[in-house]
Amino acid sequence: MIRTYQIRYDILNITLNYDMDEDADDAMHLTWTDSRLRFNSTVKRSLTLNSNMVGLIWIPDTIFRNSKTAEAHWITTPNQLLRIWNDGKILYTLRISFSISSNLELLSLCEFRDE
């Protein structure tokens, strides 16, 4: 079972609203390793999957506690990337927007559930 996750957020924009909520546009980067996805190749060290294939790969549940709204960007095509390296390392990137109460610290926004 996979137990190690890394997460990085690139906060693209934060706006404080009149009702004291914060709206954020964000690029979320999740990294983990799944040994079942290792592959041997002398040509490529990594594979980049299109949005049709992303749904076939297990992705950790990410929860934004105390968020009022949250949504992924799906303009023209899903705004996501999934790359698998030959050692089983996986990078999943998703562009998201969310609204939170202003008393919440941005660094403690998410928690992971492994079910």
Rosetta silent file (secondary structure, phi, psi, omega in degrees, C-alpha in Angstrom):
SEQUENCE: MIRTYQIRYDILNITLNYDMDEDADDAMHLTWTDSRLRFNSTVKRSLTLNSNMVGLIWIPDTIFRNSKTAEAHWITTPNQLLRIWNDGKILYTLRISFSISSNLELLSLCEFRDE
SCORE:     score description
SCORE:     0.000 S_00000001
   1 L     0.000  147.688 -177.272    0.000    0.000    0.000 S_00000001
   2 L   -89.738  126.718 -177.422    1.166    3.521   -0.762 S_00000001
   3 L  -125.286   -7.406 -176.557    1.656    5.719    2.303 S_00000001
   4 L  -107.066  124.903  177.815    3.956    8.559    1.247 S_00000001
   5 L  -126.313  150.899  167.895    2.553   11.684   -0.380 S_00000001
   6 E  -128.277  143.038  179.027    4.057   15.028   -1.200 S_00000001
   7 E  -134.542  141.008  176.050    1.996   18.070   -1.986 S_00000001
   8 E  -137.837  137.425  177.284    2.963   21.468   -3.321 S_00000001
   9 E  -116.007  132.227  169.205    0.732   24.426   -4.006 S_00000001
  10 E  -107.290  101.336 -178.051    1.536   27.259   -6.348 S_00000001
  11 E   -78.353  116.822 -174.730   -0.927   29.924   -5.291 S_00000001
  12 E   -88.606  -30.317 -177.599   -1.632   31.950   -8.390 S_00000001
  13 E  -163.772  136.207  174.008   -4.029   34.499   -6.930 S_00000001
  14 E  -129.493  132.973  179.389   -5.680   35.280   -3.577 S_00000001
  15 E  -128.686  129.387  175.135   -8.516   37.765   -3.170 S_00000001
  16 E   -92.649  119.871 -176.968  -10.077   38.862    0.127 S_00000001
  17 L   -86.698  168.388  179.662  -13.805   39.453   -0.422 S_00000001
  18 L   -62.610  -26.109  179.383  -16.130   41.890    1.341 S_00000001
  19 L   -90.847   16.646  176.305  -17.604   38.975    3.342 S_00000001
  20 L    66.921   25.266  171.996  -14.105   38.135    4.703 S_00000001
  21 E   -97.944  154.481  175.474  -13.694   35.026    2.562 S_00000001
  22 E  -109.919  129.245  173.042  -10.556   34.314    0.589 S_00000001
  23 E  -103.390  133.733 -178.236  -10.781   33.118   -3.002 S_00000001
  24 E  -131.459  137.480  167.515   -7.704   31.337   -4.320 S_00000001
  25 E  -103.827  134.505 -164.848   -6.639   30.058   -7.735 S_00000001
  26 E  -144.951  146.484  168.387   -4.163   27.303   -7.265 S_00000001
  27 E  -110.642  112.273 -177.437   -2.032   24.727   -9.064 S_00000001
  28 E   -95.733  129.952  179.364   -1.960   21.595   -6.897 S_00000001
  29 E  -120.197  115.702  175.836    0.916   19.146   -7.408 S_00000001
  30 E  -108.114  136.955  177.695    0.667   15.681   -5.809 S_00000001
  31 E  -130.791  134.220  175.059    3.581   13.251   -5.946 S_00000001
  32 E  -154.639  172.171  179.853    3.634    9.636   -4.801 S_00000001
  33 E  -121.718  133.290  176.536    5.179    6.308   -5.784 S_00000001
  34 L  -129.106  107.822 -174.670    3.276    3.205   -6.841 S_00000001
  35 H   -63.525  -20.104  178.725    5.555    0.239   -7.502 S_00000001
  36 H   -68.184  -17.598 -176.928    2.836   -1.425   -9.613 S_00000001
  37 H  -102.131   12.769  175.075    3.402    1.231  -12.298 S_00000001
  38 L   -65.591  148.142  177.259    7.143    0.664  -12.792 S_00000001
  39 L  -148.591  155.139  177.037    8.180   -0.011  -16.368 S_00000001
  40 L  -102.286  130.184  177.236   11.332   -0.782  -18.340 S_00000001
  41 L  -156.933  134.495  174.806   12.170    1.411  -21.279 S_00000001
  42 L   -93.251  -10.861 -177.061   15.368    2.402  -22.997 S_00000001
  43 L   -95.785  -45.911 -175.071   13.576    5.116  -24.960 S_00000001
  44 L  -122.544  139.631  173.886   11.490    6.984  -22.364 S_00000001
  45 L   -92.375  -18.781  179.975   12.043    7.680  -18.686 S_00000001
  46 E  -146.665  158.107  175.660    8.479    8.930  -18.188 S_00000001
  47 E  -120.629  135.834  175.122    5.019    8.733  -19.703 S_00000001
  48 E  -107.813  123.230 -177.166    2.572   11.635  -19.771 S_00000001
  49 E   -94.445  142.763  175.688   -1.064   10.560  -19.774 S_00000001
  50 L   -79.686  171.948 -173.622   -3.840   12.517  -21.429 S_00000001
  51 H   -63.757  -24.386  177.044   -6.997   13.427  -19.533 S_00000001
  52 H   -69.596  -29.116 -177.941   -8.832   10.335  -20.838 S_00000001
  53 H   -89.380  -20.710 -175.499   -6.274    8.055  -19.168 S_00000001
  54 H   -57.787  -38.359 -178.910   -6.008    9.916  -15.840 S_00000001
  55 L   -64.941  -12.718  179.617   -9.220    8.305  -14.546 S_00000001
  56 L   -87.450   -9.270 -177.198   -7.620    4.860  -14.836 S_00000001
  57 L  -106.932  137.703  176.778   -4.895    5.652  -12.258 S_00000001
  58 L   -65.726  131.908  177.896   -5.483    5.759   -8.484 S_00000001
  59 L  -126.794  132.578 -179.515   -5.161    9.322   -7.148 S_00000001
  60 L   -59.187  141.997  174.397   -5.154   10.141   -3.397 S_00000001
  61 E   -68.268  129.870  177.484   -8.292   11.822   -2.063 S_00000001
  62 E  -117.195  126.552 -176.431   -7.544   15.454   -1.286 S_00000001
  63 E  -118.143  130.938  175.493   -9.891   17.279    1.075 S_00000001
  64 E  -100.773  100.086 -178.127   -9.973   21.025    1.599 S_00000001
  65 L   -67.438  142.827  176.993  -11.253   21.452    5.127 S_00000001
  66 L    62.465   18.470  175.538  -13.498   24.435    5.823 S_00000001
  67 E   -81.732  141.888  177.474  -13.726   25.373    2.183 S_00000001
  68 E   -83.817  -41.043  175.106  -17.007   26.950    1.166 S_00000001
  69 E  -143.214  152.488  174.690  -16.603   26.076   -2.506 S_00000001
  70 E  -154.492  137.887  178.190  -13.952   24.274   -4.536 S_00000001
  71 E  -152.968  148.208  176.155  -13.818   23.374   -8.191 S_00000001
  72 E   -86.266  155.420  178.165  -11.358   22.125  -10.761 S_00000001
  73 L   -85.856  122.460 -178.786  -10.764   24.032  -13.985 S_00000001
  74 L  -128.395   39.497 -178.174  -12.325   22.211  -16.941 S_00000001
  75 L   -77.826  125.611 -175.050  -12.226   24.884  -19.638 S_00000001
  76 L    59.053  -50.724  174.210  -12.157   23.282  -23.114 S_00000001
  77 L  -140.992  160.065  176.822  -10.367   20.220  -21.689 S_00000001
  78 L   -57.496  133.629 -176.477   -9.663   19.022  -18.144 S_00000001
  79 L   -92.013   70.310 -177.317   -6.827   21.118  -16.721 S_00000001
  80 E  -144.550  158.687  179.454   -4.800   18.249  -15.299 S_00000001
  81 E  -140.354  138.874  173.383   -1.573   16.380  -15.948 S_00000001
  82 E  -133.394  122.736 -179.593   -0.437   12.935  -14.879 S_00000001
  83 E  -123.346  134.652  179.101    3.144   11.803  -15.468 S_00000001
  84 E  -118.735  125.434  175.676    4.549    8.378  -14.525 S_00000001
  85 E   -89.984  160.673 -175.679    8.305    7.772  -14.279 S_00000001
  86 L   -63.869  -18.296  177.117    9.853    4.368  -14.941 S_00000001
  87 L   -89.461    4.533  179.092   10.547    3.871  -11.199 S_00000001
  88 L    93.373   -0.130  176.740    6.806    4.218  -10.397 S_00000001
  89 E   -70.567  138.265 -177.132    6.931    7.842   -9.244 S_00000001
  90 E  -124.745  136.632  172.442    3.742    9.727  -10.181 S_00000001
  91 E  -118.784  125.126  176.403    3.115   13.456  -10.543 S_00000001
  92 E  -121.474  124.998 -179.785   -0.489   14.674  -10.691 S_00000001
  93 E  -122.123  134.915 -179.315   -1.157   18.365  -11.305 S_00000001
  94 E  -141.666  135.702  176.000   -4.585   19.996  -11.201 S_00000001
  95 E   -91.127  125.762 -176.640   -5.656   23.629  -11.453 S_00000001
  96 E  -134.671  158.428  172.177   -8.294   24.460   -8.829 S_00000001
  97 E  -128.138  141.020  177.419  -10.172   27.427   -7.383 S_00000001
  98 E  -150.374  161.166  179.409  -11.626   27.533   -3.897 S_00000001
  99 E  -123.623  129.842 -178.165  -13.170   29.879   -1.365 S_00000001
 100 E  -132.926  161.695  173.073  -12.345   29.667    2.351 S_00000001
 101 E   -69.458  145.091 -172.578  -13.023   31.629    5.517 S_00000001
 102 L   -70.437  -14.497  178.610  -10.264   34.157    6.127 S_00000001
 103 L   -81.888   -0.729  179.861   -9.368   32.760    9.558 S_00000001
 104 L   -91.601  133.263  178.276   -8.070   29.585    7.898 S_00000001
 105 L   -81.088  133.377 -177.232   -4.354   29.366    7.165 S_00000001
 106 H   -62.479  -29.941 -177.227   -3.613   28.442    3.559 S_00000001
 107 H   -73.699  -16.895 -179.187   -0.791   26.072    4.524 S_00000001
 108 H  -110.262   30.916 -174.240   -3.126   23.839    6.549 S_00000001
 109 L   -74.002  -32.724 -169.469   -5.868   23.546    3.936 S_00000001
 110 E  -122.458  155.484  173.083   -5.714   19.937    2.986 S_00000001
 111 E  -135.802  160.785 -178.324   -5.556   16.537    4.533 S_00000001
 112 E  -113.369  144.400  172.922   -5.259   13.135    2.946 S_00000001
 113 E  -120.160  131.081  176.758   -7.423   10.084    3.406 S_00000001
 114 L  -113.068  104.933 -175.801   -6.139    6.674    2.413 S_00000001
 115 L  -107.631    0.000    0.000   -9.109    4.342    2.120 S_00000001
